């Protein structure tokens, strides 16, 4: 991950600093304030049954895509 240097007002810095704890970086705080969620935050959102069904659909979709792709390669 790259880094960028930005200029912010003293007020903006104070606001960010007030929301920061020892384990947070300023980047962490900005990301939190942006409303973006990390993928890990969705852990446990699905029931085990729903997760299993979704996983099955994903694997079937991948398998179907692979078969279709192989057929296209053979036809060329």
N, C-alpha and C positions, 0 to 999 in steps of 0.2 A: 504494500500500500504506500502510495506517495504522500508527500506532505505539501502543504501550501501555507504561505504566510499571508495573513489578512490583517487589516486594520479595523479595530472596532472602538467605539467610544468607551470612555471610562464607565459610563452608566451600564452599557451592555456587558462589559467585563465584570462589573460588580454583580449583575444579575446572574451571569453564568457561574461565577465563583460561589454565589450563595446557594446554588442548586447542586454544587459539586461536593462529593464526599471524598475521602482519602483514596478509595479504590477507583474512582471515576477520572477519566481524562476529560479535557474540555471537548474533545471530539465526541466522546460518549454522550455528554450533556447535549451537544448540538443535535446529534442523531436522535436522542430521546425527544427533544423539543420539536423535531421535524415531524413527529408522528409515525415515522417508519418503525416497523417492528422487525426484530430479528427472527429468523426462522425458528429458533429454539423456543420462542415465546408461544408457539402454537402446539408444543408438545402436550399431549393429553387431550387435545380438542376433540378427537374422534373416539368413539367407543372402540373396543377391540374388534367387535364384529364389523363395524363400518371400515376400520383401518384394513382388516383382512380383505374385505370386498374390494376396496379401492386398490390395494396392492395386486389383487388378482386381475383387475381390469387393466392396470398398468402393464403387467407382464404379458397379458393377452395382446394388448395394443402393440407392444414392442415386438412380440413374435409375429403378428400379422404384418407389421411394417417390414420386418426382416424378410419374410416370405415374398411380399410384394416387390421389394427391392431386388431380391435375387431373380425373380421372374423377369423384371425389366432388364437386368444385366444379360440374361440369357437371350432375350429377344433382340438385342443389339447386334 
